[in-house]
Amino acid sequence: MEQHLTAGLPLRRNRAGKPALCLVTGATGYIGGRLVRELLQHGYRVRILARNAERLRFHPWISKVEVIDGDANIAADVARAVSGVDVAYYLLHALMTPTNFEEHEKELATTFGAESKRAGVKRIVYLGGMVDSTAPLSPHLLSREATGHILAASGVPTIELRAGVVIGSGSASFEMLRYLTERLPIMTVPKWVNSRIQPIAVRDVLRYLVGAASLADTVSGDFDIGGPDVFTYREMMEQYAAAAGLRPRIIIPVPVLTPRLSSGWVGLVTPVPYTLARRLVASLKNEVVARNDDIRRLIPDPPAGLTTFDRAVSLALAKIKDARVDTRWSDASLPGSPSEPLPTDPEWAGGTLYRDTRVAHSTDPVDEVWKRVESIGGENGYSTASWAWEARGLLDRLVGGPGLRRGRRDPNHLVEGEALDFWRVESLRPPHVLRLRAEMRNPGLAWLEFTVEADGSGSTITQRALFAPKGLAGHVYWWLVWPMHGLVFPSMVNSVAKGRKSEKK
């Protein structure tokens, strides 16, 4: 069994011998939400400062932390948050601020440093950006560097951890890499694809952040953190394609794409917001390779060593590859890996997952509706539009898939794991949930799911078709079959709701 990612790290305690109280800012952000969990699992007490605490309600750890509903722009709110705190994690940025984000970030850091000093905070830990002091820096990296200087000048012992591209589902830099590589089998790209980068897995970033809490107060300064691999951005795209099972990408660098044109191109191809993409792209011209490995003498590597790029990508893709698609966040258990999506990650994080959701009401009780759900397929058909499923089955057989010839083992009952036409019964929770995973030939992974819940006058049926595309062909496939969804899926959910007999034609 894999050891926990903070295994072997010491636990900081306060003067009373209790585990230190850690304040986490930016808990609704990519790193913050994951850091809270790791701190709790390591034994720390945790407090959160959040401007929109409501966004945190679906996190499984929410009942185990203290939440200060406040704004980091307001000194009084920061003062409340840092009161009695031993270690303060500064994970704030203003990259999505339309204008003057650099000034906004300076103001945030100045307020936070001053209030931390006044409250007697013992340690500030800040996650910044890796910078090359020998080259002109982008506004984003200049602001990250300036923030570190402001926090260090506050008088509170400060550890600044400087990272480059963080590899994990939900990381903006990783999502940009993911979408560019998956959606473009052939691409003309700016010359920054030849910039050298030392990526780091999110699990290793979290280990360094947790480990920094226990360092002696005499230790301060900035430390570069990176993984064991150094690539050009082009090589990262090629490595990602291999790890994701995509065909080799054809990448043609051109010198004419300016940072503004590059970010517009990224914004067109990926769902990463334009403002964020523009500031990240402008930073890709800078080489981000660790200057030294001093941090590894202070915070030892995990027993298995630092995470390789290939392993980090595999972890980031595991949720969809392993067909672990939760019905909704309130049903989800705590993710097993920090590389997996969290409920506060942006909608564009985690890769593309197309959804077609249909809801219907039935006057029948749940048990009666469930009988119709469980008897779907085989000789019973799927709906009044069974001809469409037969056509899809024939097409599948023509390209070497199973088609509909496997049928059903039993006309009325299913068993988890068994075959059903070109589906596999992935999850069966009578009388509420049936999830089928497609085994037909298509460029991606597909599921069909039914949930049945009692309501005041009968039952509510929710039918979801899910599709995780593989490469550009997957996206094209979804939109080609999309018109058929309007014929097939309403018919299916209505048949389940109203109990109409299928008509196989």
Secondary structure, 3 states (H helix, E strand, C coil): CCCCCCCCCCCCECCCCCECEEEEECCCCHHHHHHHHHHHHHCCEEEEEECCHHHHCCCCCHHHCEEEECCCCCHHHHHHHHCCCCEEEECCCCCCCCCCHHHHHHHHHHHHHHHHHHHCCCEEEEEEECCCCCCCCCHHHHHHHHHHHHHHCCCCCEEEEEECCEECCCCHHHHHHHHHHHHCCEEEECHHHHCEECCEEHHHHHHHHHHHCCCCCCCCEEEEECCCCCEEHHHHHHHHHHHCCCCCCEEEECCCCCHHHHHHHHHHHCCCCHHHHHHHHHHCCCCECCCCCCHHHHCCCCCCCCCCHHHHHHHHHHHHHCCCCCCCHHHCCCCCCCCCCCCCCCCCCCCCCEEEEEEEEECCCHHHHHHHHHCCCHHHCCCCCHHHHHHHHHHHHHCCCCCCCCCCCCCCCCCCCCEECCEEEEEEECCCEEEEEECCCCCEEEEEEEEEEEECCEEEEEEEEEEEECHHHHHHHHHHHHHHHHHHHHHHHHHHHHCCCCCCC
